[in-house]
Amino acid sequence: MSQDLSVLNLVILKKAEKDLPGLTDTEKPRMKGPTRASKIRKLFNLTKDDDVRKYVNTYRRKFTNT
């Protein structure tokens, strides 16, 4: 580690007893999910008779001009 670093990427492996404000106390939905029908069925435990289109991720990002 040096002072030249501007960004540090970390991965949380274990949740602590207390929540970290803004990091582990909120849930963010995934922006992208599986696109293949078989992978969507596996993720949501669906049968082949269920309609997969109801479970497709439809999150949209909103951009603002600054």
ChimeraX commands (.cxc) that place a marker at each C-alpha (Angstrom):
marker #1 position 0.00,0.00,0.00 radius 0.5
marker #1 position 1.23,3.45,-0.82 radius 0.5
marker #1 position -0.11,6.97,-1.01 radius 0.5
marker #1 position -0.29,6.75,-4.80 radius 0.5
marker #1 position -3.37,4.51,-4.66 radius 0.5
marker #1 position -6.66,6.28,-5.27 radius 0.5
marker #1 position -8.98,3.26,-5.21 radius 0.5
marker #1 position -8.92,0.12,-3.13 radius 0.5
marker #1 position -11.20,-2.80,-4.10 radius 0.5
marker #1 position -12.22,-5.02,-1.20 radius 0.5
marker #1 position -14.54,-7.99,-0.78 radius 0.5
marker #1 position -16.46,-8.60,2.45 radius 0.5
marker #1 position -16.09,-12.26,3.36 radius 0.5
marker #1 position -17.83,-12.37,6.71 radius 0.5
marker #1 position -20.53,-10.15,8.18 radius 0.5
marker #1 position -19.64,-8.58,11.52 radius 0.5
marker #1 position -21.88,-8.31,14.56 radius 0.5
marker #1 position -22.69,-4.68,13.77 radius 0.5
marker #1 position -23.76,-3.37,10.38 radius 0.5
marker #1 position -21.54,-0.99,8.48 radius 0.5
marker #1 position -23.64,2.08,7.67 radius 0.5
marker #1 position -24.28,2.39,3.95 radius 0.5
marker #1 position -22.59,-0.92,3.15 radius 0.5
marker #1 position -24.17,-3.90,4.92 radius 0.5
marker #1 position -27.35,-2.31,6.27 radius 0.5
marker #1 position -28.96,-1.79,2.84 radius 0.5
marker #1 position -29.75,-4.19,0.01 radius 0.5
marker #1 position -29.17,-3.27,-3.61 radius 0.5
marker #1 position -30.86,-5.24,-6.38 radius 0.5
marker #1 position -28.64,-6.68,-9.08 radius 0.5
marker #1 position -28.58,-4.63,-12.23 radius 0.5
marker #1 position -28.16,-7.69,-14.42 radius 0.5
marker #1 position -29.54,-11.13,-13.83 radius 0.5
marker #1 position -29.55,-14.34,-15.81 radius 0.5
marker #1 position -30.95,-14.12,-19.32 radius 0.5
marker #1 position -31.39,-17.78,-20.26 radius 0.5
marker #1 position -34.69,-19.35,-19.26 radius 0.5
marker #1 position -33.02,-22.39,-17.71 radius 0.5
marker #1 position -30.82,-20.20,-15.49 radius 0.5
marker #1 position -33.83,-18.10,-14.39 radius 0.5
marker #1 position -35.69,-21.32,-13.50 radius 0.5
marker #1 position -32.73,-22.51,-11.46 radius 0.5
marker #1 position -32.39,-19.18,-9.62 radius 0.5
marker #1 position -36.07,-18.95,-8.64 radius 0.5
marker #1 position -36.74,-22.72,-8.30 radius 0.5
marker #1 position -39.35,-22.74,-11.06 radius 0.5
marker #1 position -40.79,-25.65,-12.99 radius 0.5
marker #1 position -41.01,-25.86,-16.77 radius 0.5
marker #1 position -44.71,-24.97,-16.56 radius 0.5
marker #1 position -44.05,-21.60,-14.85 radius 0.5
marker #1 position -43.83,-18.45,-16.97 radius 0.5
marker #1 position -40.23,-17.26,-16.83 radius 0.5
marker #1 position -41.08,-13.81,-18.23 radius 0.5
marker #1 position -42.56,-12.75,-14.88 radius 0.5
marker #1 position -39.17,-13.21,-13.22 radius 0.5
marker #1 position -36.99,-11.39,-15.75 radius 0.5
marker #1 position -34.96,-8.56,-14.26 radius 0.5
marker #1 position -36.48,-5.26,-15.39 radius 0.5
marker #1 position -34.38,-2.78,-13.44 radius 0.5
marker #1 position -33.48,0.33,-15.37 radius 0.5
marker #1 position -30.80,2.85,-14.61 radius 0.5
marker #1 position -31.75,6.51,-14.59 radius 0.5
marker #1 position -29.21,9.01,-15.82 radius 0.5
marker #1 position -29.30,12.68,-14.99 radius 0.5
marker #1 position -27.51,15.37,-16.91 radius 0.5
marker #1 position -25.21,17.42,-14.73 radius 0.5
marker link #1:1,2 radius 0.2
marker link #1:2,3 radius 0.2
marker link #1:3,4 radius 0.2
marker link #1:4,5 radius 0.2
marker link #1:5,6 radius 0.2
marker link #1:6,7 radius 0.2
marker link #1:7,8 radius 0.2
marker link #1:8,9 radius 0.2
marker link #1:9,10 radius 0.2
marker link #1:10,11 radius 0.2
marker link #1:11,12 radius 0.2
marker link #1:12,13 radius 0.2
marker link #1:13,14 radius 0.2
marker link #1:14,15 radius 0.2
marker link #1:15,16 radius 0.2
marker link #1:16,17 radius 0.2
marker link #1:17,18 radius 0.2
marker link #1:18,19 radius 0.2
marker link #1:19,20 radius 0.2
marker link #1:20,21 radius 0.2
marker link #1:21,22 radius 0.2
marker link #1:22,23 radius 0.2
marker link #1:23,24 radius 0.2
marker link #1:24,25 radius 0.2
marker link #1:25,26 radius 0.2
marker link #1:26,27 radius 0.2
marker link #1:27,28 radius 0.2
marker link #1:28,29 radius 0.2
marker link #1:29,30 radius 0.2
marker link #1:30,31 radius 0.2
marker link #1:31,32 radius 0.2
marker link #1:32,33 radius 0.2
marker link #1:33,34 radius 0.2
marker link #1:34,35 radius 0.2
marker link #1:35,36 radius 0.2
marker link #1:36,37 radius 0.2
marker link #1:37,38 radius 0.2
marker link #1:38,39 radius 0.2
marker link #1:39,40 radius 0.2
marker link #1:40,41 radius 0.2
marker link #1:41,42 radius 0.2
marker link #1:42,43 radius 0.2
marker link #1:43,44 radius 0.2
marker link #1:44,45 radius 0.2
marker link #1:45,46 radius 0.2
marker link #1:46,47 radius 0.2
marker link #1:47,48 radius 0.2
marker link #1:48,49 radius 0.2
marker link #1:49,50 radius 0.2
marker link #1:50,51 radius 0.2
marker link #1:51,52 radius 0.2
marker link #1:52,53 radius 0.2
marker link #1:53,54 radius 0.2
marker link #1:54,55 radius 0.2
marker link #1:55,56 radius 0.2
marker link #1:56,57 radius 0.2
marker link #1:57,58 radius 0.2
marker link #1:58,59 radius 0.2
marker link #1:59,60 radius 0.2
marker link #1:60,61 radius 0.2
marker link #1:61,62 radius 0.2
marker link #1:62,63 radius 0.2
marker link #1:63,64 radius 0.2
marker link #1:64,65 radius 0.2
marker link #1:65,66 radius 0.2
view
